[in-house]
Amino acid sequence: MKKLVISVVLALASTGVYAKDWKVIRFGVDASYAPFESKAPDGKLVGFDVDLGNAICEKLKAKCVWVENDFDGMIPALKAKKFDGVLSSLSVTEKRAQQIAFTDKLFNAPVRMVAKKGVNLMPSAESLRGKRVGVEQGTTQETFAKTYWEAKGVAVVPYQNQDLVLADLASGRLDATLQDAVQADIGFLKTARGRDFAFAGPTLNDPKTLGTGTAIGLRKEDNDLRQQINKAIAEIHKDGTYQRLSKKYFNFDIYN
């Protein structure tokens, strides 16, 4: 009888009957990536990802709790259950998908290099040989730069967060940086400290290292949460919430 009861319980759990009641959803975030996630002067977390997460929680009638974490430690912290999902401009790659699950796409994430105006650098190993290129640790940009540039004489310099990357670029300690193009444009180039800098070269395209857009990262065993979040994502697209939030930050289509 005991074996039968255990079997029934396991069967019910596998079908989701005993799925967790997600009344509180904890999202991991690295608040150094404006306009997607950053801190307002009063210390409040703000940004497009934050707004999307709050909108998703509203659809699910759940409370959003934001947990700050360094980006390079996001996946280990997720797997250690320090939070329930990574909502921090996380690009979808095959390598990451081996460790975690992803929701449906949130938005596109083009990658470009930034350098001082007039230096005529291009995002290639030949052009960057002997130069120092800053990247945020744990990002797809770090993976790209180390995969294609580092062995050919380019010094790829990882930083704990994006603020530190841009600070060293502005101070002259870096020759270039590699990051999300939208973040670079709105969070740096259109600010006072970025006035002497510009995009260098075209958008990079390498799905293997740079991924295919961003999504929320989840533990593989939390399939019920993934299904609920995907439903909420579809709903905020359908009722116009996504478009309204997007227009708050961007004057172009961030999704495609």
N, C-alpha and C positions, 0 to 999 in steps of 0.2 A: 504493500500500500504506500509506504514512504517513497519508494522509487517512482510510483505512478504520480504522486503529488508533485515531486520534484520535476518530473517530465512535463507535467501540465504547466507548472509555473514557468519553466524555461520556454515552452512553446508560446505561452501568452506574452512573455517578455520579447520574444523574437518578432512577434507581430505588432508590437508597439502598444499593447493593451496597458502595460505598466510603464509607458513612456513617462519621462520626468515632466512635471508640471513647471514649465519655464515662466514663473512669475517674476523672476529677476534674471536678467541677462547681463553678464559682465564682459565688457569688451576691452581688450588690450589695445593701447594706443601710444605712439611715440609723438609727443606734442612738439615736434620741431620741423614740421613740414607744411607750413602755410602755403596755399589757402585750404589745404585738406584737413590738417589738424595742427593746432597751435594754442598758445595761451593768450588770452586777452590781458590787458594791464591789471585787471582785478583778479587775475589768476584762474578765471573760468576757461574751461576747454571750449574752443570754437573751431569751426571749419566745416567744409562740405561733408567729410566722412562723419563728423560728429552729428551734423544735422540729419544725415541719412540714417545713422544708427538710432537716433531718437525717434525718427519717423517710423522706422521698422518696429521698434519697441511699442510705439503707440498703436500700431496695427495689431500687434500681438497682445495688447493689454498687459504688457510687462514693464517692469521698471528697468531702465538702463543704468548700469553702474560702469563708470570708466576707470580703468586701471592703467596708470602710466607705466611704461616699460621701455627699456632700450630696444631698438628695432632688431638688433642682431640676436636678442634673446627671446623674441616673440614666440617662435615655434616651440622651443624647450619649455617656456613658461605655460603655453597653452596645453602641452602634453602633461605638464605637472599639475594642471587644473588650477592655476593661479587666476585664470579667467576662462570664459566659455568660448570666446571667439576673438580673432584678430581683425580689427577694423581700422586699418592704418595704411591705406594706399598699398596693400599687399598684392603684388603681381602674381598671376597664376603661371607657374612653371611646372614642367614634368618632374623635376627634382623635388620640389615642394610637395607635389601631389603624391609622392611616394610616402610621405610622412603624415600628411593631413588631408582633410577633405575641403572642398571649396563650394561656396554658394554659387548661384548664377552671377553673371558679370555685374559689376557696379558702374565702372566707367573705363574709358581707354587711358593708357599711360605711356604716351610717346616719350622717348629718351633722347636728349641732346646734350652736347658739350657746351660749356660756357668758358670764355677766356676774355682777356683784356682786348679792347677795341684796337685794331690795327696790327695785331701780332701775326695774323695770317696762319693760325694753327688750324689743322683739320683733325677730325676724330679717326686717326689712323696711326698705326704703330710707326710708320715711316716719318710722319710729321711730328710725332710726339717723342721720338727717341731722345733720351737725355732730359726729358721734362718731368715735372711732378704733377700728377693728376689726382685730385681729391675725390673720394667717394664715401658714402655712409656705409658703415659696417653692416653686413647682412643683407644688403640690397642686391637686386639684379644687376644694377650698374657696377657694383664691385665685382660680381661674377664675370660680367662681360669684359671689364678692363683687365682682370687677372687672367682670363682665358686667352684673350687675343693680343694684349699689349705688353704685359709684364715680362714675358720671356724674350721680348724683342727690344729690351732696353728702356722701357717706360717705367718710371717709379710710380706705382699705384699706392696712394697713401690713404688708408682707411681711418675714419673718424667715428666717434661714438654717436654723434647725431649730425643732422644736416646744418644746424646753426654753426657748428664748429667748422664744417667744410667751407661754408661761405665766408666766415670770418677770416680764415686763412687765405682764401682767394683774394678778398678785399685788401688784406694787409701785404700781399705780394709773396707769401710763403708758398703759394701754389701757382703753377702756370695755367691750370685749367681745372674744371670740375665736370663731373658727369652725373646727371640726375634727371628726374622727371621734368620734361620741358615746361609743363604748365606751372609746376612749383617754381622752377627757375625764373620764369617770366614774371609771374605775379608776386612771388615771394622775395625776389631779389632784383631782377633787371628793372622793374618799374618802381623800385624804391631808391632812396637817396644813396645808399651805399653801393648800389649796383649801376650807377649812372655811367661809369667808365668801362663797363663790360657789355658783352653781346654774345649771342649764339655764335658758335664756331662750327661751320659745316652743317650738313643735313641731319634730319632725324635718323636715328639708327634703327635697324630692323633685324632682329635675330631672335625668333621665338624660343629657341633652345635655351638661351641665357636670359633674355629680357622678358619672356612670357607673352601672354595674350590678354592684356587687360587686367583689371584688378577685381578682387572679390573678397568676401569675408572668409577667413580661414577658420575651420572648425576641427574638432577631434573626429576621427573617422567613425567612432562608435556612437556619436551623437547625430545619427541620421534623422531622428525625429525633429531636432532643432533645425537642421539644414532644410528639411521640407517646409517647416513653418516659416523660416526666414525667406525662402524662395517664394512662397505664397505672398508674403508681405511685400517683397520687392516687386512682384507683378502688380500688386494692388497700388503701390505708390506711383508706378508708371501709368496705370490705367486711370487713376483719379486726378492726375496732373501734379501730384505732390513732388515727384522727382523733377519735373520741368521747372516748377516754381523755385525749388531749392537750388537747382542748377543756375538759374538766371540771377540768383543772389550773388553768385561768385564769378560767373563766366558769361561772356558775350558770344559764345560759340557752342557747338554741340560737343559736350565732354564725353558723351556715351560712345559715339562712333569714331 
